[in-house]
Structure formats: structure tokens, C-alpha cells
Amino acid sequence: MSNHKWVSQLRKGLVELCVLAALREREAYGYEILQRLNAIDGLAITESTVYPLLARLSGSGLVNVRSAPSPNGPPRRYYRLTDSGVDRLKEMERHWYEVQQSVGSILQRGTT
């Protein structure tokens, strides 16, 4: 994996989309979200990125948070998409695919 700063910036710009997508199917606690995302090559998302984002998403009404006992340690905070969060995810997905297609088109032109 490249250590170029632009790679890191690109990843940071996609974290919100990835976190919302990780919550699409079911709720999860913070560490579980990290595990889901880091199981995908190339994302390399850290706790210091995800937890402030989850707090911001909660404050914006895009995710609901509930606390539940943990089998070991302090209570876990579980995150679930709200209807607004589902709408934001759909909007971001549409935009992502448009940008992906546009960038792909530009890159292909450069090879012909």
C-alpha cells in the first residue's frame, strides 16, 4: 500500500460513507464497526477516526445510540441508522457511483 498523503486523504473522505454502509444491515458497536471495515483491504480506519465520526453522526440524527451491558468491561454503545441515516447513505452512494464513473471515464481517456 502506498504511503502517499493523497491516499490517506482519499480514505478519510470516504469514512462516513463506509461507516454508514457498515450499519446498513444491522446495528453494531464501535469496535465491531472497525472490525467490519478493517476486514476490507485498503481501508485501514482507526478508532481515532471512527468514534468522533459516530458521535457526529449521532449528533446529526443519522444514527441512534443505545447502551447495553458488555460481557466484559463497560457497557457497549450500539449504533443503528435512523431513517435520515438511510437517506444520507443512499444519497452518498448515488454520488459515489457518479464520481466513480466520471473518474473511470477520465482515466480511460488517458489510456487511448
Biopython code that builds the backbone (N, CA, C, O; Angstrom):
import numpy as np
from Bio.PDB.StructureBuilder import StructureBuilder

atoms = [
    (1, "MET", "N", (0.852, -1.183, 0.000)),
    (1, "MET", "CA", (0.000, 0.000, 0.000)),
    (1, "MET", "C", (0.891, 1.237, 0.000)),
    (1, "MET", "O", (1.921, 1.275, 0.673)),
    (2, "SER", "N", (0.495, 2.211, -0.737)),
    (2, "SER", "CA", (1.239, 3.446, -0.881)),
    (2, "SER", "C", (1.165, 4.287, 0.392)),
    (2, "SER", "O", (0.159, 4.272, 1.102)),
    (3, "ASN", "N", (2.234, 5.014, 0.665)),
    (3, "ASN", "CA", (2.255, 5.897, 1.820)),
    (3, "ASN", "C", (2.016, 7.345, 1.422)),
    (3, "ASN", "O", (2.257, 8.252, 2.219)),
    (4, "HIS", "N", (1.548, 7.574, 0.210)),
    (4, "HIS", "CA", (1.323, 8.937, -0.248)),
    (4, "HIS", "C", (0.206, 9.598, 0.554)),
    (4, "HIS", "O", (-0.780, 8.957, 0.917)),
    (5, "LYS", "N", (0.379, 10.885, 0.821)),
    (5, "LYS", "CA", (-0.605, 11.631, 1.603)),
    (5, "LYS", "C", (-1.973, 11.626, 0.931)),
    (5, "LYS", "O", (-2.992, 11.595, 1.621)),
    (6, "TRP", "N", (-2.020, 11.656, -0.391)),
    (6, "TRP", "CA", (-3.307, 11.708, -1.091)),
    (6, "TRP", "C", (-4.122, 10.446, -0.853)),
    (6, "TRP", "O", (-5.352, 10.505, -0.844)),
    (7, "VAL", "N", (-3.465, 9.303, -0.661)),
    (7, "VAL", "CA", (-4.179, 8.050, -0.383)),
    (7, "VAL", "C", (-4.898, 8.176, 0.958)),
    (7, "VAL", "O", (-6.062, 7.795, 1.088)),
    (8, "SER", "N", (-4.197, 8.712, 1.947)),
    (8, "SER", "CA", (-4.776, 8.911, 3.269)),
    (8, "SER", "C", (-5.949, 9.886, 3.195)),
    (8, "SER", "O", (-6.985, 9.651, 3.816)),
    (9, "GLN", "N", (-5.801, 10.965, 2.451)),
    (9, "GLN", "CA", (-6.866, 11.951, 2.318)),
    (9, "GLN", "C", (-8.093, 11.358, 1.624)),
    (9, "GLN", "O", (-9.227, 11.638, 2.013)),
    (10, "LEU", "N", (-7.862, 10.547, 0.605)),
    (10, "LEU", "CA", (-8.969, 9.908, -0.099)),
    (10, "LEU", "C", (-9.740, 8.994, 0.853)),
    (10, "LEU", "O", (-10.970, 9.020, 0.891)),
    (11, "ARG", "N", (-9.006, 8.187, 1.620)),
    (11, "ARG", "CA", (-9.651, 7.294, 2.593)),
    (11, "ARG", "C", (-10.466, 8.073, 3.611)),
    (11, "ARG", "O", (-11.600, 7.705, 3.917)),
    (12, "LYS", "N", (-9.888, 9.156, 4.139)),
    (12, "LYS", "CA", (-10.591, 9.964, 5.137)),
    (12, "LYS", "C", (-11.889, 10.513, 4.570)),
    (12, "LYS", "O", (-12.891, 10.598, 5.280)),
    (13, "GLY", "N", (-11.877, 10.884, 3.309)),
    (13, "GLY", "CA", (-13.069, 11.424, 2.680)),
    (13, "GLY", "C", (-14.173, 10.402, 2.509)),
    (13, "GLY", "O", (-15.335, 10.768, 2.335)),
    (14, "LEU", "N", (-13.831, 9.137, 2.557)),
    (14, "LEU", "CA", (-14.808, 8.074, 2.341)),
    (14, "LEU", "C", (-15.268, 7.395, 3.631)),
    (14, "LEU", "O", (-16.119, 6.506, 3.591)),
    (15, "VAL", "N", (-14.723, 7.797, 4.754)),
    (15, "VAL", "CA", (-15.020, 7.115, 6.016)),
    (15, "VAL", "C", (-16.508, 7.181, 6.363)),
    (15, "VAL", "O", (-17.088, 6.175, 6.770)),
    (16, "GLU", "N", (-17.133, 8.352, 6.208)),
    (16, "GLU", "CA", (-18.555, 8.460, 6.561)),
    (16, "GLU", "C", (-19.393, 7.510, 5.722)),
    (16, "GLU", "O", (-20.269, 6.823, 6.248)),
    (17, "LEU", "N", (-19.135, 7.468, 4.435)),
    (17, "LEU", "CA", (-19.857, 6.546, 3.555)),
    (17, "LEU", "C", (-19.652, 5.108, 4.018)),
    (17, "LEU", "O", (-20.611, 4.338, 4.082)),
    (18, "CYS", "N", (-18.430, 4.742, 4.337)),
    (18, "CYS", "CA", (-18.131, 3.370, 4.746)),
    (18, "CYS", "C", (-18.784, 3.012, 6.076)),
    (18, "CYS", "O", (-19.294, 1.903, 6.233)),
    (19, "VAL", "N", (-18.776, 3.933, 7.032)),
    (19, "VAL", "CA", (-19.399, 3.670, 8.336)),
    (19, "VAL", "C", (-20.904, 3.505, 8.179)),
    (19, "VAL", "O", (-21.490, 2.582, 8.744)),
    (20, "LEU", "N", (-21.534, 4.396, 7.413)),
    (20, "LEU", "CA", (-22.971, 4.270, 7.193)),
    (20, "LEU", "C", (-23.290, 2.945, 6.495)),
    (20, "LEU", "O", (-24.259, 2.274, 6.850)),
    (21, "ALA", "N", (-22.486, 2.576, 5.517)),
    (21, "ALA", "CA", (-22.708, 1.318, 4.801)),
    (21, "ALA", "C", (-22.525, 0.113, 5.727)),
    (21, "ALA", "O", (-23.227, -0.888, 5.592)),
    (22, "ALA", "N", (-21.586, 0.210, 6.660)),
    (22, "ALA", "CA", (-21.346, -0.893, 7.604)),
    (22, "ALA", "C", (-22.549, -1.095, 8.528)),
    (22, "ALA", "O", (-22.733, -2.178, 9.083)),
    (23, "LEU", "N", (-23.362, -0.057, 8.691)),
    (23, "LEU", "CA", (-24.540, -0.140, 9.560)),
    (23, "LEU", "C", (-25.820, -0.419, 8.782)),
    (23, "LEU", "O", (-26.901, -0.458, 9.370)),
    (24, "ARG", "N", (-25.717, -0.611, 7.491)),
    (24, "ARG", "CA", (-26.899, -0.795, 6.645)),
    (24, "ARG", "C", (-27.748, -1.987, 7.090)),
    (24, "ARG", "O", (-28.967, -1.863, 7.208)),
    (25, "GLU", "N", (-27.133, -3.112, 7.333)),
    (25, "GLU", "CA", (-27.876, -4.350, 7.624)),
    (25, "GLU", "C", (-28.357, -4.461, 9.061)),
    (25, "GLU", "O", (-29.462, -4.936, 9.323)),
    (26, "ARG", "N", (-27.509, -4.013, 9.997)),
    (26, "ARG", "CA", (-27.878, -4.163, 11.404)),
    (26, "ARG", "C", (-27.015, -3.255, 12.268)),
    (26, "ARG", "O", (-25.968, -2.767, 11.842)),
    (27, "GLU", "N", (-27.478, -3.044, 13.480)),
    (27, "GLU", "CA", (-26.722, -2.209, 14.410)),
    (27, "GLU", "C", (-25.400, -2.872, 14.777)),
    (27, "GLU", "O", (-25.216, -4.075, 14.592)),
    (28, "ALA", "N", (-24.492, -2.065, 15.298)),
    (28, "ALA", "CA", (-23.193, -2.590, 15.723)),
    (28, "ALA", "C", (-22.590, -1.640, 16.744)),
    (28, "ALA", "O", (-22.928, -0.456, 16.776)),
    (29, "TYR", "N", (-21.703, -2.155, 17.570)),
    (29, "TYR", "CA", (-20.965, -1.293, 18.486)),
    (29, "TYR", "C", (-19.680, -0.841, 17.789)),
    (29, "TYR", "O", (-19.275, -1.416, 16.779)),
    (30, "GLY", "N", (-19.053, 0.184, 18.335)),
    (30, "GLY", "CA", (-17.923, 0.826, 17.666)),
    (30, "GLY", "C", (-16.822, -0.109, 17.215)),
    (30, "GLY", "O", (-16.392, -0.054, 16.062)),
    (31, "TYR", "N", (-16.360, -0.968, 18.114)),
    (31, "TYR", "CA", (-15.267, -1.872, 17.751)),
    (31, "TYR", "C", (-15.694, -2.838, 16.650)),
    (31, "TYR", "O", (-14.891, -3.194, 15.788)),
    (32, "GLU", "N", (-16.948, -3.260, 16.677)),
    (32, "GLU", "CA", (-17.461, -4.157, 15.639)),
    (32, "GLU", "C", (-17.465, -3.455, 14.276)),
    (32, "GLU", "O", (-17.148, -4.069, 13.257)),
    (33, "ILE", "N", (-17.820, -2.178, 14.263)),
    (33, "ILE", "CA", (-17.775, -1.397, 13.019)),
    (33, "ILE", "C", (-16.343, -1.352, 12.494)),
    (33, "ILE", "O", (-16.104, -1.555, 11.304)),
    (34, "LEU", "N", (-15.399, -1.087, 13.384)),
    (34, "LEU", "CA", (-13.985, -1.078, 12.992)),
    (34, "LEU", "C", (-13.563, -2.413, 12.395)),
    (34, "LEU", "O", (-12.871, -2.450, 11.378)),
    (35, "GLN", "N", (-13.978, -3.511, 13.023)),
    (35, "GLN", "CA", (-13.632, -4.829, 12.508)),
    (35, "GLN", "C", (-14.217, -5.060, 11.118)),
    (35, "GLN", "O", (-13.538, -5.584, 10.236)),
    (36, "ARG", "N", (-15.478, -4.670, 10.922)),
    (36, "ARG", "CA", (-16.112, -4.839, 9.614)),
    (36, "ARG", "C", (-15.353, -4.071, 8.540)),
    (36, "ARG", "O", (-15.111, -4.589, 7.450)),
    (37, "LEU", "N", (-14.981, -2.839, 8.850)),
    (37, "LEU", "CA", (-14.311, -2.003, 7.856)),
    (37, "LEU", "C", (-12.870, -2.454, 7.610)),
    (37, "LEU", "O", (-12.407, -2.470, 6.470)),
    (38, "ASN", "N", (-12.177, -2.814, 8.665)),
    (38, "ASN", "CA", (-10.772, -3.194, 8.506)),
    (38, "ASN", "C", (-10.604, -4.588, 7.926)),
    (38, "ASN", "O", (-9.488, -4.989, 7.594)),
    (39, "ALA", "N", (-11.700, -5.336, 7.800)),
    (39, "ALA", "CA", (-11.645, -6.631, 7.125)),
    (39, "ALA", "C", (-11.538, -6.444, 5.607)),
    (39, "ALA", "O", (-11.287, -7.398, 4.870)),
    (40, "ILE", "N", (-11.733, -5.208, 5.156)),
    (40, "ILE", "CA", (-11.669, -4.889, 3.729)),
    (40, "ILE", "C", (-10.309, -4.261, 3.445)),
    (40, "ILE", "O", (-9.943, -3.261, 4.062)),
    (41, "ASP", "N", (-9.572, -4.839, 2.523)),
    (41, "ASP", "CA", (-8.242, -4.331, 2.180)),
    (41, "ASP", "C", (-8.309, -2.882, 1.724)),
    (41, "ASP", "O", (-9.197, -2.492, 0.967)),
    (42, "GLY", "N", (-7.353, -2.093, 2.200)),
    (42, "GLY", "CA", (-7.214, -0.732, 1.717)),
    (42, "GLY", "C", (-7.887, 0.336, 2.548)),
    (42, "GLY", "O", (-7.613, 1.520, 2.350)),
    (43, "LEU", "N", (-8.768, -0.040, 3.483)),
    (43, "LEU", "CA", (-9.458, 0.994, 4.252)),
    (43, "LEU", "C", (-8.619, 1.489, 5.435)),
    (43, "LEU", "O", (-8.449, 2.696, 5.607)),
    (44, "ALA", "N", (-8.104, 0.586, 6.236)),
    (44, "ALA", "CA", (-7.227, 0.932, 7.366)),
    (44, "ALA", "C", (-7.757, 2.111, 8.168)),
    (44, "ALA", "O", (-7.098, 3.146, 8.266)),
    (45, "ILE", "N", (-8.939, 1.959, 8.739)),
    (45, "ILE", "CA", (-9.582, 3.005, 9.523)),
    (45, "ILE", "C", (-9.280, 2.763, 10.998)),
    (45, "ILE", "O", (-9.279, 1.623, 11.464)),
    (46, "THR", "N", (-9.024, 3.852, 11.729)),
    (46, "THR", "CA", (-8.626, 3.734, 13.131)),
    (46, "THR", "C", (-9.741, 4.177, 14.078)),
    (46, "THR", "O", (-10.700, 4.834, 13.674)),
    (47, "GLU", "N", (-9.589, 3.800, 15.344)),
    (47, "GLU", "CA", (-10.540, 4.207, 16.379)),
    (47, "GLU", "C", (-10.631, 5.718, 16.471)),
    (47, "GLU", "O", (-11.714, 6.272, 16.663)),
    (48, "SER", "N", (-9.485, 6.389, 16.332)),
    (48, "SER", "CA", (-9.473, 7.852, 16.463)),
    (48, "SER", "C", (-10.218, 8.533, 15.322)),
    (48, "SER", "O", (-10.517, 9.725, 15.404)),
    (49, "THR", "N", (-10.516, 7.802, 14.274)),
    (49, "THR", "CA", (-11.323, 8.331, 13.175)),
    (49, "THR", "C", (-12.787, 7.965, 13.355)),
    (49, "THR", "O", (-13.664, 8.804, 13.152)),
    (50, "VAL", "N", (-13.064, 6.719, 13.735)),
    (50, "VAL", "CA", (-14.432, 6.222, 13.778)),
    (50, "VAL", "C", (-15.247, 6.783, 14.937)),
    (50, "VAL", "O", (-16.391, 7.188, 14.734)),
    (51, "TYR", "N", (-14.692, 6.817, 16.143)),
    (51, "TYR", "CA", (-15.501, 7.238, 17.291)),
    (51, "TYR", "C", (-15.952, 8.698, 17.213)),
    (51, "TYR", "O", (-17.116, 8.977, 17.503)),
    (52, "PRO", "N", (-15.087, 9.639, 16.837)),
    (52, "PRO", "CA", (-15.588, 11.017, 16.665)),
    (52, "PRO", "C", (-16.632, 11.108, 15.548)),
    (52, "PRO", "O", (-17.580, 11.886, 15.651)),
    (53, "LEU", "N", (-16.466, 10.326, 14.492)),
    (53, "LEU", "CA", (-17.444, 10.321, 13.408)),
    (53, "LEU", "C", (-18.786, 9.789, 13.906)),
    (53, "LEU", "O", (-19.828, 10.360, 13.585)),
    (54, "LEU", "N", (-18.779, 8.711, 14.681)),
    (54, "LEU", "CA", (-20.021, 8.164, 15.232)),
    (54, "LEU", "C", (-20.720, 9.195, 16.119)),
    (54, "LEU", "O", (-21.944, 9.318, 16.085)),
    (55, "ALA", "N", (-19.951, 9.924, 16.903)),
    (55, "ALA", "CA", (-20.538, 10.974, 17.753)),
    (55, "ALA", "C", (-21.164, 12.060, 16.877)),
    (55, "ALA", "O", (-22.256, 12.544, 17.176)),
    (56, "ARG", "N", (-20.486, 12.440, 15.809)),
    (56, "ARG", "CA", (-21.012, 13.460, 14.897)),
    (56, "ARG", "C", (-22.275, 12.967, 14.189)),
    (56, "ARG", "O", (-23.243, 13.714, 14.051)),
    (57, "LEU", "N", (-22.262, 11.713, 13.744)),
    (57, "LEU", "CA", (-23.438, 11.138, 13.078)),
    (57, "LEU", "C", (-24.622, 11.072, 14.033)),
    (57, "LEU", "O", (-25.763, 11.305, 13.633)),
    (58, "SER", "N", (-24.352, 10.757, 15.282)),
    (58, "SER", "CA", (-25.400, 10.721, 16.302)),
    (58, "SER", "C", (-25.950, 12.129, 16.535)),
    (58, "SER", "O", (-27.164, 12.324, 16.587)),
    (59, "GLY", "N", (-25.065, 13.095, 16.674)),
    (59, "GLY", "CA", (-25.473, 14.480, 16.886)),
    (59, "GLY", "C", (-26.271, 15.043, 15.720)),
    (59, "GLY", "O", (-27.093, 15.941, 15.900)),
    (60, "SER", "N", (-26.030, 14.515, 14.527)),
    (60, "SER", "CA", (-26.745, 14.959, 13.326)),
    (60, "SER", "C", (-28.037, 14.198, 13.097)),
    (60, "SER", "O", (-28.769, 14.479, 12.149)),
    (61, "GLY", "N", (-28.320, 13.226, 13.971)),
    (61, "GLY", "CA", (-29.549, 12.452, 13.838)),
    (61, "GLY", "C", (-29.502, 11.379, 12.763)),
    (61, "GLY", "O", (-30.545, 10.892, 12.327)),
    (62, "LEU", "N", (-28.299, 11.005, 12.331)),
    (62, "LEU", "CA", (-28.158, 9.978, 11.292)),
    (62, "LEU", "C", (-28.045, 8.575, 11.868)),
    (62, "LEU", "O", (-28.325, 7.592, 11.182)),
    (63, "VAL", "N", (-27.632, 8.482, 13.137)),
    (63, "VAL", "CA", (-27.600, 7.192, 13.834)),
    (63, "VAL", "C", (-28.200, 7.363, 15.225)),
    (63, "VAL", "O", (-28.069, 8.417, 15.847)),
    (64, "ASN", "N", (-28.851, 6.325, 15.695)),
    (64, "ASN", "CA", (-29.307, 6.245, 17.076)),
    (64, "ASN", "C", (-28.277, 5.464, 17.862)),
    (64, "ASN", "O", (-27.589, 4.599, 17.318)),
    (65, "VAL", "N", (-28.174, 5.771, 19.140)),
    (65, "VAL", "CA", (-27.211, 5.098, 20.009)),
    (65, "VAL", "C", (-27.965, 4.541, 21.208)),
    (65, "VAL", "O", (-28.809, 5.215, 21.797)),
    (66, "ARG", "N", (-27.644, 3.293, 21.561)),
    (66, "ARG", "CA", (-28.184, 2.715, 22.792)),
    (66, "ARG", "C", (-27.041, 2.027, 23.517)),
    (66, "ARG", "O", (-26.115, 1.511, 22.892)),
    (67, "SER", "N", (-27.115, 2.026, 24.830)),
    (67, "SER", "CA", (-26.119, 1.336, 25.652)),
    (67, "SER", "C", (-26.675, -0.002, 26.091)),
    (67, "SER", "O", (-27.865, -0.130, 26.381)),
    (68, "ALA", "N", (-25.807, -0.992, 26.137)),
    (68, "ALA", "CA", (-26.178, -2.326, 26.598)),
    (68, "ALA", "C", (-24.989, -2.917, 27.346)),
    (68, "ALA", "O", (-23.840, -2.599, 27.042)),
    (69, "PRO", "N", (-25.263, -3.777, 28.324)),
    (69, "PRO", "CA", (-24.165, -4.395, 29.073)),
    (69, "PRO", "C", (-23.217, -5.151, 28.144)),
    (69, "PRO", "O", (-23.626, -5.721, 27.133)),
    (70, "SER", "N", (-21.961, -5.137, 28.515)),
    (70, "SER", "CA", (-20.936, -5.865, 27.766)),
    (70, "SER", "C", (-20.580, -7.124, 28.548)),
    (70, "SER", "O", (-20.605, -7.114, 29.779)),
    (71, "PRO", "N", (-20.249, -8.207, 27.847)),
    (71, "PRO", "CA", (-19.853, -9.419, 28.568)),
    (71, "PRO", "C", (-18.615, -9.198, 29.437)),
    (71, "PRO", "O", (-18.419, -9.884, 30.440)),
    (72, "ASN", "N", (-17.790, -8.241, 29.044)),
    (72, "ASN", "CA", (-16.621, -7.892, 29.855)),
    (72, "ASN", "C", (-16.310, -6.416, 29.630)),
    (72, "ASN", "O", (-16.175, -5.966, 28.492)),
    (73, "GLY", "N", (-16.198, -5.674, 30.717)),
    (73, "GLY", "CA", (-15.885, -4.260, 30.619)),
    (73, "GLY", "C", (-17.107, -3.371, 30.699)),
    (73, "GLY", "O", (-18.193, -3.806, 31.082)),
    (74, "PRO", "N", (-16.906, -2.109, 30.327)),
    (74, "PRO", "CA", (-18.005, -1.136, 30.417)),
    (74, "PRO", "C", (-19.107, -1.434, 29.410)),
    (74, "PRO", "O", (-18.900, -2.214, 28.481)),
    (75, "PRO", "N", (-20.279, -0.819, 29.585)),
    (75, "PRO", "CA", (-21.372, -1.042, 28.630)),
    (75, "PRO", "C", (-20.941, -0.663, 27.208)),
    (75, "PRO", "O", (-20.108, 0.220, 27.006)),
    (76, "ARG", "N", (-21.521, -1.343, 26.253)),
    (76, "ARG", "CA", (-21.237, -1.055, 24.844)),
    (76, "ARG", "C", (-22.279, -0.079, 24.319)),
    (76, "ARG", "O", (-23.440, -0.099, 24.728)),
    (77, "ARG", "N", (-21.841, 0.765, 23.414)),
    (77, "ARG", "CA", (-22.745, 1.682, 22.731)),
    (77, "ARG", "C", (-23.008, 1.118, 21.337)),
    (77, "ARG", "O", (-22.093, 0.968, 20.527)),
    (78, "TYR", "N", (-24.266, 0.810, 21.079)),
    (78, "TYR", "CA", (-24.666, 0.249, 19.793)),
    (78, "TYR", "C", (-25.232, 1.359, 18.910)),
    (78, "TYR", "O", (-26.000, 2.207, 19.366)),
    (79, "TYR", "N", (-24.839, 1.336, 17.648)),
    (79, "TYR", "CA", (-25.249, 2.356, 16.680)),
    (79, "TYR", "C", (-26.142, 1.715, 15.625)),
    (79, "TYR", "O", (-25.885, 0.605, 15.158)),
    (80, "ARG", "N", (-27.201, 2.443, 15.260)),
    (80, "ARG", "CA", (-28.144, 1.980, 14.242)),
    (80, "ARG", "C", (-28.530, 3.181, 13.386)),
    (80, "ARG", "O", (-28.721, 4.286, 13.894)),
    (81, "LEU", "N", (-28.643, 2.947, 12.071)),
    (81, "LEU", "CA", (-29.063, 4.024, 11.172)),
    (81, "LEU", "C", (-30.487, 4.467, 11.476)),
    (81, "LEU", "O", (-31.358, 3.636, 11.729)),
    (82, "THR", "N", (-30.721, 5.755, 11.453)),
    (82, "THR", "CA", (-32.074, 6.298, 11.510)),
    (82, "THR", "C", (-32.590, 6.373, 10.068)),
    (82, "THR", "O", (-31.850, 6.092, 9.125)),
    (83, "ASP", "N", (-33.845, 6.749, 9.906)),
    (83, "ASP", "CA", (-34.367, 6.942, 8.552)),
    (83, "ASP", "C", (-33.550, 7.999, 7.809)),
    (83, "ASP", "O", (-33.281, 7.855, 6.616)),
    (84, "SER", "N", (-33.156, 9.061, 8.515)),
    (84, "SER", "CA", (-32.317, 10.097, 7.904)),
    (84, "SER", "C", (-30.951, 9.532, 7.520)),
    (84, "SER", "O", (-30.382, 9.916, 6.498)),
    (85, "GLY", "N", (-30.428, 8.625, 8.335)),
    (85, "GLY", "CA", (-29.153, 7.982, 8.024)),
    (85, "GLY", "C", (-29.244, 7.117, 6.786)),
    (85, "GLY", "O", (-28.326, 7.092, 5.966)),
    (86, "VAL", "N", (-30.362, 6.400, 6.649)),
    (86, "VAL", "CA", (-30.578, 5.575, 5.447)),
    (86, "VAL", "C", (-30.648, 6.476, 4.219)),
    (86, "VAL", "O", (-30.073, 6.162, 3.177)),
    (87, "ASP", "N", (-31.360, 7.606, 4.350)),
    (87, "ASP", "CA", (-31.459, 8.550, 3.232)),
    (87, "ASP", "C", (-30.089, 9.115, 2.873)),
    (87, "ASP", "O", (-29.749, 9.220, 1.694)),
    (88, "ARG", "N", (-29.295, 9.481, 3.891)),
    (88, "ARG", "CA", (-27.948, 10.016, 3.635)),
    (88, "ARG", "C", (-27.090, 8.964, 2.936)),
    (88, "ARG", "O", (-26.366, 9.280, 1.992)),
    (89, "LEU", "N", (-27.167, 7.721, 3.393)),
    (89, "LEU", "CA", (-26.396, 6.651, 2.771)),
    (89, "LEU", "C", (-26.772, 6.503, 1.299)),
    (89, "LEU", "O", (-25.888, 6.389, 0.450)),
    (90, "LYS", "N", (-28.054, 6.503, 0.986)),
    (90, "LYS", "CA", (-28.496, 6.387, -0.413)),
    (90, "LYS", "C", (-27.970, 7.549, -1.247)),
    (90, "LYS", "O", (-27.517, 7.356, -2.375)),
    (91, "GLU", "N", (-28.031, 8.749, -0.691)),
    (91, "GLU", "CA", (-27.539, 9.938, -1.390)),
    (91, "GLU", "C", (-26.032, 9.833, -1.637)),
    (91, "GLU", "O", (-25.550, 10.124, -2.731)),
    (92, "MET", "N", (-25.308, 9.418, -0.618)),
    (92, "MET", "CA", (-23.853, 9.298, -0.751)),
    (92, "MET", "C", (-23.481, 8.196, -1.739)),
    (92, "MET", "O", (-22.535, 8.346, -2.512)),
    (93, "GLU", "N", (-24.218, 7.095, -1.716)),
    (93, "GLU", "CA", (-23.964, 6.008, -2.668)),
    (93, "GLU", "C", (-24.155, 6.489, -4.100)),
    (93, "GLU", "O", (-23.318, 6.236, -4.967)),
    (94, "ARG", "N", (-25.269, 7.188, -4.341)),
    (94, "ARG", "CA", (-25.513, 7.710, -5.690)),
    (94, "ARG", "C", (-24.364, 8.595, -6.133)),
    (94, "ARG", "O", (-23.865, 8.463, -7.251)),
    (95, "HIS", "N", (-23.946, 9.493, -5.260)),
    (95, "HIS", "CA", (-22.850, 10.401, -5.601)),
    (95, "HIS", "C", (-21.547, 9.624, -5.828)),
    (95, "HIS", "O", (-20.809, 9.909, -6.772)),
    (96, "TRP", "N", (-21.270, 8.655, -4.971)),
    (96, "TRP", "CA", (-20.061, 7.840, -5.123)),
    (96, "TRP", "C", (-20.017, 7.170, -6.494)),
    (96, "TRP", "O", (-18.989, 7.210, -7.171)),
    (97, "TYR", "N", (-21.125, 6.556, -6.908)),
    (97, "TYR", "CA", (-21.140, 5.861, -8.193)),
    (97, "TYR", "C", (-20.996, 6.837, -9.360)),
    (97, "TYR", "O", (-20.365, 6.511, -10.365)),
    (98, "GLU", "N", (-21.580, 8.033, -9.231)),
    (98, "GLU", "CA", (-21.412, 9.042, -10.277)),
    (98, "GLU", "C", (-19.948, 9.463, -10.392)),
    (98, "GLU", "O", (-19.394, 9.529, -11.490)),
    (99, "VAL", "N", (-19.328, 9.747, -9.241)),
    (99, "VAL", "CA", (-17.921, 10.155, -9.234)),
    (99, "VAL", "C", (-17.040, 9.018, -9.747)),
    (99, "VAL", "O", (-16.122, 9.248, -10.535)),
    (100, "GLN", "N", (-17.316, 7.802, -9.305)),
    (100, "GLN", "CA", (-16.536, 6.641, -9.740)),
    (100, "GLN", "C", (-16.601, 6.492, -11.263)),
    (100, "GLN", "O", (-15.586, 6.241, -11.915)),
    (101, "GLN", "N", (-17.789, 6.647, -11.813)),
    (101, "GLN", "CA", (-17.962, 6.527, -13.262)),
    (101, "GLN", "C", (-17.226, 7.657, -13.990)),
    (101, "GLN", "O", (-16.571, 7.425, -15.006)),
    (102, "SER", "N", (-17.340, 8.875, -13.466)),
    (102, "SER", "CA", (-16.681, 10.020, -14.096)),
    (102, "SER", "C", (-15.164, 9.879, -14.072)),
    (102, "SER", "O", (-14.497, 10.107, -15.082)),
    (103, "VAL", "N", (-14.626, 9.504, -12.926)),
    (103, "VAL", "CA", (-13.175, 9.337, -12.807)),
    (103, "VAL", "C", (-12.716, 8.193, -13.706)),
    (103, "VAL", "O", (-11.685, 8.299, -14.370)),
    (104, "GLY", "N", (-13.481, 7.098, -13.730)),
    (104, "GLY", "CA", (-13.142, 5.982, -14.614)),
    (104, "GLY", "C", (-13.112, 6.413, -16.067)),
    (104, "GLY", "O", (-12.240, 5.988, -16.825)),
    (105, "SER", "N", (-14.044, 7.243, -16.455)),
    (105, "SER", "CA", (-14.096, 7.737, -17.828)),
    (105, "SER", "C", (-12.869, 8.582, -18.154)),
    (105, "SER", "O", (-12.279, 8.436, -19.224)),
    (106, "ILE", "N", (-12.487, 9.458, -17.241)),
    (106, "ILE", "CA", (-11.302, 10.298, -17.457)),
    (106, "ILE", "C", (-10.053, 9.432, -17.546)),
    (106, "ILE", "O", (-9.215, 9.637, -18.423)),
    (107, "LEU", "N", (-9.928, 8.474, -16.650)),
    (107, "LEU", "CA", (-8.748, 7.612, -16.648)),
    (107, "LEU", "C", (-8.660, 6.781, -17.926)),
    (107, "LEU", "O", (-7.564, 6.571, -18.445)),
    (108, "GLN", "N", (-9.777, 6.311, -18.433)),
    (108, "GLN", "CA", (-9.773, 5.523, -19.669)),
    (108, "GLN", "C", (-9.366, 6.368, -20.852)),
    (108, "GLN", "O", (-8.668, 5.887, -21.745)),
    (109, "ARG", "N", (-9.791, 7.633, -20.877)),
    (109, "ARG", "CA", (-9.396, 8.525, -21.972)),
    (109, "ARG", "C", (-7.891, 8.695, -22.015)),
    (109, "ARG", "O", (-7.306, 8.832, -23.089)),
    (110, "GLY", "N", (-7.271, 8.685, -20.861)),
    (110, "GLY", "CA", (-5.820, 8.861, -20.791)),
    (110, "GLY", "C", (-5.053, 7.668, -21.343)),
    (110, "GLY", "O", (-3.859, 7.776, -21.622)),
    (111, "THR", "N", (-5.724, 6.533, -21.505)),
    (111, "THR", "CA", (-5.022, 5.331, -21.993)),
    (111, "THR", "C", (-5.252, 5.081, -23.469)),
    (111, "THR", "O", (-4.682, 4.140, -24.021)),
    (112, "THR", "N", (-6.069, 5.892, -24.129)),
    (112, "THR", "CA", (-6.355, 5.654, -25.549)),
    (112, "THR", "C", (-5.588, 6.594, -26.429)),
    (112, "THR", "O", (-5.710, 6.533, -27.652)),
]
sb = StructureBuilder()
sb.init_structure("model")
sb.init_model(0)
sb.init_chain("A")
sb.init_seg("    ")
for serial, (resi, resn, name, xyz) in enumerate(atoms, 1):
    if name == "N":
        sb.init_residue(resn, " ", resi, " ")
    sb.init_atom(name, np.array(xyz, "f"), 0.0, 1.0, " ", f" {name:<3s}", serial, name[0])
structure = sb.get_structure()
